Every structure is written in structure tokens, then in C-alpha cells.
Amino acid sequence: MKKQYIIPIFVPHLGCPNDCTFCNQRKISGQLKNVTAQNVKETIEYYLGIFQEKKAYKEVAFFGGSFTGIDVGLQNELLSAAYEYVKTKQIDGIRISTRPDYIDRETLKRLKKFKVKTIELGVQSTNDYILQRCKRGHTYEDVKRASRLIRLYGFTLGHQMMVGLPESTRLDEMNTARDLVKLRPKIVRIYPVLVIRDTELEREYLRGDYEPLELGQAVEICKELSQFFEKKRVKVIRIGLQNTDTINRPESQGSEVVAGPYHENMRQLVDSSYYYDVINEKIKRINTKAKEIKIIANPQLINSIVGYKRENIEKIKENYNLDVKVEQNWKYSLKKIDVEITKTYKEFADDDENCVKR
């Protein structure tokens, strides 16, 4: 598979008419100044200079705010700056993120001219009550209409959803995932809600009217959602907000995160939890009293199998009183994991007996 590089360009809160209860885009993006065409060019040049694989697929991505809600003149200016690199084949495409209610046919026709390939919609939830509760300013009908138009015009459709919104339950979030799959996105991002400073949600939290998810709760629901999307062949391209100078642990100096399930490696926590479940089930099916096992998998899976700070290995040792070895095998597919017994208690006892005899 060809390696992919993203060149991120943040346009914080530009074009967005709302202040959703959970949102402070300038602090979420870690960027306080508005972007210009010159900024776009400088950012692209910087990333092109540090990318190691020159033949990789390269894409400029406009994140934050609501791109298609920006003044059309500024939209065109920013897109034109990126499009110059598309025309010279230095980058392969452009993606944007925007609101569902800021998509129409004329907008899509214009985006086509700049070779925009992917449009991600900030859906957050498909429950209209929760959308209203969070002051999103759009409805599920807007999501359906925009999604259909985006696919009709030949763009790659992406969705962004949140877990832990005020009054949202695990059932609501699974229902959102089911609704999104029906709209046939190719990609999805899952964001656990963080309480950000200077938002209405922070005020609710301080009053005791909102309780954020615990980290473990967020990992479990994100795991369930990501497995659901995978089964439906929708690629989960991100779990959790990008770590920045302002989006990090609440206790860190300069952090704008007040509370919530923040972790700098949320995706690894979710993947590790899933692979622990897989290995756990395989161990349970072992009939022999094992003293030592070997886990064999593709090298790309090893970090997730071992777990964040070797958490999975330590849990297996503690729960089953097992010694664990991990072996990498490039011949294994990304879906194949084997657990083999390398030593039983009988063999262990025999070794001890032989040592005593010698």
C-alpha cells in the first residue's frame, strides 16, 4: 500500500456561525491567528521538505472551523494556493472539513474546480435532540442531504462523530454509527468529548450539570464503534483530538483541557484494548496448563498487541500467571494472530527436576 502523508492547515472557527457548547475551535486547533494564502504555501513547502518518501500520496487538508462557510473569496484564495501544488503534481489532492448545512450544489461545483477530493462533515450525532442540546445549529436531515450530494458529485465522503456529548448514551452513539453507515462514508473520525476552557460545556461541568466520560469508558465505546465501522468497511482514520500545546493533559501547563478522557495515544489505547480481547479469548481456549506462551503477529500489530507501556503483557501475566513472548512474522496478515504454548507446567517441572539431578 502506498504511504500517505497529510499536510494539515487549520482555519480555526472561520465560517462557523455557531458556538457549540463543547467547542472553542481556536483552542482545539492550537492556532489563534487566521490563515492566509501565504501561510498555505509556507506550510506545504515545509512539509514537502520533510517528507521522506517522495512517491507517497500527499494531501493538503483544511481542518477546523467550517471551510465552506468562509467568505467565498477567501475560500478561493486558500484553495488556489493549494491547487498550484496539485497542478505541478507535488501534491495529489485536497480535503476539507465543514458543516452539513454548509453544503449545496454550487459549492460542490466550485470545490471540484480546485480538485478537492474528500469532504468531511462534522456530524457529531444523528440524534436531533442531542444536536439541539449542544447548539449545533443543524439537524440529521441536513447530514443526510449533504452526504448524498457529496457522493453524487463524486467526492470521497467522510464523517466525524463524538462520544460523550451531553445527555448522549452509549445506545445513542451506536445508533449514530448505524445511521452514518447507511449514508455510505468511506472514512470516519471518532472524538471523545473533552471539556475545553471558555466553553459553555465548561460552565456546565463546573456547575455539576455535565459529567465527562472516564478514560476507560471512552476507550470501550470507541472500541465498539471502531469494530462496528470496520465490519461495515468504513475506515476509522482517527480516534481522539490531535495533541497540541494546548490540547494535552489537564494538569499540563498551558493546557486548555479542563476535564474529560484525554490521552495522547487514544488510538493505541483503543486498538490495544481490542487486541487484548482477541488474545484473551485465545488463551481461554487453551486446555493445557501453560507456563509460557508465544504471541505471533505481523510487526505492524506488535505495539497494539503489547499495549501502551506494555499494559497488555502485564495484564496477561497477572491474570493467567503466564510468561509471554512476542514474535514478529511478516508473512502474517494484519488479521492473523496466533497464540502458541511454548512451555507447560509439566515441562517446567521436568526442567526443574533435571536441574536438581544434575
C-alpha positions in Angstrom: 0.0 0.0 0.0 1.3 3.4 -1.0 2.3 5.6 2.0 0.1 8.6 2.7 1.1 12.0 4.0 -1.3 14.7 5.3 -0.3 18.4 5.2 -2.6 19.9 7.9 -3.7 23.5 7.6 -6.0 24.9 10.4 -8.6 27.5 9.8 -10.0 27.9 13.3 -13.6 28.9 13.7 -13.6 30.7 10.3 -17.0 30.4 8.7 -18.7 28.8 11.7 -21.9 30.7 12.7 -22.2 28.7 16.0 -20.6 28.4 19.3 -21.5 24.7 20.1 -21.5 24.1 23.8 -18.3 21.9 23.6 -16.4 24.0 21.1 -13.6 26.6 21.1 -12.0 26.0 17.7 -9.1 28.3 18.3 -8.0 26.4 21.3 -8.9 22.9 19.9 -6.7 23.6 16.8 -3.9 25.2 18.9 -4.0 28.1 16.4 -5.0 31.6 17.3 -4.5 33.5 14.1 -6.4 33.3 10.8 -4.7 31.6 7.9 -3.7 33.3 4.6 -2.7 32.0 1.2 0.9 32.7 2.1 0.5 30.5 5.2 -0.8 27.8 3.0 2.2 27.9 0.7 4.7 28.1 3.6 3.0 25.1 5.3 3.0 23.0 2.1 6.7 23.8 1.4 7.7 22.9 4.9 6.0 19.5 4.8 7.2 18.7 1.3 10.7 19.3 2.6 10.4 16.9 5.5 8.5 14.0 3.8 10.9 11.1 3.4 9.0 9.1 0.8 8.8 11.4 -2.2 6.5 9.0 -4.1 3.9 8.8 -1.3 0.4 10.1 -1.7 0.3 13.6 -0.4 -2.8 15.6 0.5 -3.5 19.1 1.8 -6.2 19.0 4.5 -8.0 22.1 5.7 -9.1 21.4 9.3 -11.1 23.3 11.8 -14.0 25.7 11.5 -16.4 25.2 8.6 -14.4 25.7 5.4 -17.4 26.2 3.1 -18.8 28.8 5.4 -15.8 31.1 4.9 -16.2 34.1 2.6 -16.1 32.6 -0.9 -13.3 35.0 -1.9 -11.1 33.7 1.0 -12.0 30.1 0.2 -10.9 30.5 -3.4 -7.7 32.2 -2.3 -6.8 29.4 0.1 -7.8 26.7 -2.3 -5.9 28.4 -5.2 -2.7 28.4 -3.1 -3.0 24.6 -2.6 -4.2 23.9 -6.1 -0.9 25.3 -7.5 0.8 22.3 -6.0 -1.8 19.9 -7.4 -1.2 21.3 -10.9 2.6 20.7 -10.6 1.9 17.2 -9.2 3.7 18.0 -5.9 0.6 17.0 -4.0 -2.1 14.6 -5.0 -5.3 16.2 -3.6 -7.1 18.5 -1.2 -9.6 17.7 1.5 -11.8 20.0 3.6 -14.0 19.7 6.7 -17.2 21.6 7.1 -20.7 21.6 8.5 -23.6 19.6 6.9 -25.7 22.8 6.5 -22.9 24.5 4.5 -23.1 22.1 1.5 -25.0 22.8 -1.7 -24.6 22.1 -5.4 -22.9 25.4 -6.3 -20.4 24.9 -3.5 -19.6 21.4 -4.7 -19.2 22.5 -8.3 -16.7 25.1 -7.2 -14.7 22.7 -5.0 -14.5 20.4 -8.0 -12.6 23.0 -9.9 -9.9 23.0 -7.3 -9.5 19.2 -7.3 -10.9 18.8 -3.8 -11.2 15.0 -3.4 -12.5 14.5 0.1 -15.2 16.3 2.2 -15.6 15.5 5.9 -18.8 16.5 7.6 -18.8 17.4 11.3 -21.9 15.3 12.2 -21.2 14.7 15.9 -24.6 12.9 16.4 -27.6 11.9 14.4 -29.9 12.4 17.4 -31.7 15.7 16.8 -32.4 16.3 20.5 -28.6 15.9 21.3 -27.7 18.2 18.4 -30.1 20.8 19.7 -28.9 20.3 23.3 -25.3 21.0 22.1 -26.4 24.0 20.0 -25.1 22.5 16.7 -27.4 24.5 14.6 -28.1 21.7 12.1 -30.3 18.5 12.0 -29.8 14.9 11.0 -31.8 15.8 7.8 -29.0 18.2 6.9 -26.5 15.4 7.4 -28.4 13.1 5.1 -28.9 15.8 2.4 -25.2 16.9 2.4 -23.9 13.3 2.4 -26.0 12.4 -0.6 -24.9 15.5 -2.5 -21.2 14.9 -1.7 -21.4 11.3 -3.1 -23.5 12.4 -6.1 -20.7 14.9 -7.1 -18.0 12.2 -6.8 -16.2 13.3 -3.7 -15.0 10.9 -1.0 -17.3 11.3 1.9 -16.1 11.4 5.5 -17.9 11.8 8.8 -16.9 13.0 12.2 -18.8 11.9 15.3 -18.4 12.5 19.0 -18.9 10.3 22.1 -19.8 11.6 25.5 -21.9 14.6 24.4 -24.3 16.0 27.0 -27.2 13.6 27.5 -25.8 11.2 24.9 -25.8 7.5 25.9 -23.8 4.5 24.5 -27.0 3.5 22.7 -27.3 7.0 21.1 -23.7 6.7 19.9 -24.2 3.3 18.4 -27.3 4.5 16.7 -25.3 7.4 15.3 -22.8 4.9 13.9 -25.6 2.8 12.3 -27.2 5.9 10.8 -23.8 7.1 9.3 -23.1 3.7 7.7 -26.4 4.0 5.8 -25.1 7.2 4.3 -22.0 5.3 2.9 -19.0 7.3 4.1 -15.6 6.0 3.2 -13.9 7.3 6.3 -14.8 8.4 9.8 -13.2 10.1 12.8 -14.3 9.5 16.4 -13.8 12.2 19.0 -14.4 11.6 22.7 -15.7 14.9 24.2 -13.2 17.0 26.2 -14.2 19.9 28.4 -12.3 22.9 26.9 -11.7 26.1 28.7 -14.0 29.1 27.9 -16.8 27.0 26.5 -20.4 26.6 27.6 -19.7 23.0 28.4 -17.0 24.1 30.9 -19.6 26.1 32.7 -22.0 23.1 32.8 -19.2 20.9 34.1 -18.3 23.4 36.8 -22.0 23.7 37.8 -22.2 19.9 38.0 -24.6 19.7 35.1 -22.3 17.7 32.9 -20.1 14.7 33.7 -17.5 13.7 31.1 -16.6 10.1 30.3 -13.9 8.4 32.2 -10.9 7.4 30.0 -11.8 3.7 30.3 -15.4 4.4 29.3 -14.3 6.4 26.3 -11.9 3.6 25.2 -14.6 0.9 25.5 -17.2 2.8 23.4 -14.6 3.9 20.8 -13.5 0.2 20.6 -17.1 -0.9 20.0 -17.6 1.8 17.4 -14.4 1.2 15.5 -15.1 -2.5 15.3 -18.6 -1.8 14.0 -17.2 0.6 11.3 -14.6 -1.9 10.3 -17.1 -4.7 9.8 -19.1 -2.3 7.6 -15.9 -1.4 5.7 -15.7 2.2 6.8 -12.2 3.2 7.7 -11.6 4.9 11.1 -8.8 7.3 10.3 -8.6 9.0 13.8 -9.7 8.5 17.4 -9.3 11.4 19.7 -8.2 15.0 19.2 -4.7 15.8 17.9 -2.2 16.5 20.7 -1.1 20.2 20.6 0.5 22.7 23.0 -3.0 23.5 24.3 -4.7 20.1 23.9 -2.9 17.9 26.3 -3.3 16.6 29.8 -5.4 18.9 32.0 -2.6 19.1 34.6 -0.1 20.2 32.0 1.0 23.8 31.9 -0.8 25.7 29.1 -3.4 23.0 28.6 -6.9 24.2 27.7 -8.4 20.8 28.6 -10.3 21.2 31.9 -11.6 17.6 32.1 -12.5 14.6 30.1 -11.0 11.4 28.6 -7.8 12.9 27.2 -4.9 10.7 26.2 -2.1 11.5 23.8 -2.3 7.9 22.3 -6.1 7.3 22.3 -6.0 5.3 19.1 -3.3 3.0 20.6 -5.4 2.5 23.8 -8.4 1.6 21.7 -6.5 -0.8 19.4 -4.7 -2.3 22.4 -7.9 -3.0 24.2 -9.3 -4.7 21.2 -6.2 -7.0 20.7 -6.2 -7.8 24.4 -9.7 -9.1 24.0 -8.6 -11.2 21.0 -5.7 -12.7 22.8 -7.7 -13.2 26.0 -10.2 -15.3 24.1 -7.4 -17.4 22.5 -5.8 -18.0 25.9 -9.2 -19.1 27.4 -9.4 -21.8 24.7 -6.1 -23.4 25.8 -6.8 -26.6 27.6 -3.3 -27.4 28.7 -2.0 -25.7 31.9 0.5 -23.4 30.2 3.5 -21.8 31.9 4.7 -19.8 28.8 3.0 -18.7 25.6 4.2 -17.0 22.4 2.1 -14.5 20.5 2.9 -14.3 16.8 1.7 -11.5 14.6 2.6 -9.1 11.8 5.2 -6.5 13.0 2.7 -3.7 12.4 0.4 -5.0 15.1 3.0 -5.6 17.8 2.8 -2.2 19.5 -1.0 -2.6 19.9 -0.7 -6.2 21.0 1.9 -5.4 23.6 -0.2 -2.4 24.7 0.6 1.1 25.9 3.6 0.8 28.3 3.3 -3.0 27.9 -0.1 -2.9 29.7 -1.5 -5.9 27.8 1.5 -8.1 28.5 1.4 -7.2 32.2 -2.3 -7.9 32.4 -1.8 -11.4 30.8 1.0 -12.2 33.2 -1.1 -11.1 36.2 -4.4 -12.7 35.2 -3.1 -16.0 34.0 0.3 -16.4 35.7 1.9 -16.8 32.3 5.3 -15.8 30.9 4.7 -14.1 27.5 6.9 -13.9 24.4 6.1 -11.9 21.3 7.3 -12.9 17.9 7.1 -10.8 14.7 6.3 -12.5 11.4 5.9 -10.5 8.2 4.1 -13.5 6.5 1.2 -13.0 8.8 -1.7 -10.8 7.5 -2.9 -7.9 9.6 -5.9 -10.1 10.7 -3.9 -13.1 11.8 -2.7 -13.6 15.4 -1.6 -16.9 16.8 -1.1 -17.8 20.4 1.2 -20.9 20.9 2.1 -22.7 24.1 5.9 -22.8 24.4 6.1 -24.3 27.9 3.6 -26.2 30.0 3.8 -26.6 33.8 4.7 -30.3 33.3 7.7 -29.3 31.1 8.6 -26.6 33.6 8.6 -29.2 36.5 10.6 -31.7 34.4 13.2 -29.0 33.7 13.4 -28.2 37.4 13.8 -31.9 38.3 16.6 -32.4 35.7 18.4 -29.4 37.1 18.2 -30.9 40.6 19.6 -34.3 39.3 22.5 -32.6 37.6 
